[in-house]
Amino acid sequence: QAQLVESGGGSVQAGGSLRLSCAASGYMYSTYCMAWFRQAPGKEREGVAAIRSDGMTSYADSVQGRFTISQDNAKNTLYLQMNSLKPEDTAMYYCAADKGTRLLWSLLKAYSYNYWGQGTQVTVSS
């Protein structure tokens, strides 16, 4: 059973950058998937970026080229580097994880993950 804790959120002007971190603890699986989701008020939770234990990644079209997902396996930490931030990126960002692998098309689907962090707020002003 994994525990996930996000950090690094904050308020930034459009065009700025933030780096989110997700610290994982508990049982560690050799095969896994981890992802970042976000949810704005009145909108459904959407997948932003995901990574599999084999290194394959998937990004939402809206963040492609601006966001980068990475992991430090030795530190059990997931990162999301967010550059060129836009006001529409404003949302609560959640870290998600689960054991096993997933097909690439399902990596940004919320139903693929059973473990979730508490979220960290990102606010981008124009």
Residue, then its C-alpha position, 0 to 999 in steps of 0.5 A: q500500500a503506497q502513500l503519496v505526498e505532493s509538494g511544490g505548488g504555489s502562485v506564479q505569473a504566466g510564463g513562469s515555472l514550477r516544479l512539483s514533487c511527489a514523495a512515495s512511501g510504503y510497499m515498493y513495486s518493481t513494475y508500476c505506473m505514476a502520473w500527475f492529474r489536475q482538477a479545476p473548480g467545476k471541471e473533471r479531473e484530467g490526466v496531465a503526464a504519466i510515466r511507466s516503470d519501463g520509462m515510457t511517458s505520456y502527456a496531455d496535448s495541452v502540456q506537450g513541450r511545456f511539462t516534463i515528468s521524471q522520477d528518481n527511483a533511489k529517492n522514491t520521488l516523482y517530479l513534474q517540471m512545469n515551464s511556460l505556465k498559462p492561466e489555464d494551468t491553474a488547478m489542484y494537482y494530484c499525484a497518482a500511482d498503481k502497481g503493474t503496467r498500463l497501455l499507453w492510451s490508458l496512462l492518463k485515465a483516472y481509473s488506472y490508478n488506485y493510490w492518490g496524494q492529497g493535492t497541491q494547488v497551482t495558481v497562474s495569473s495573467 
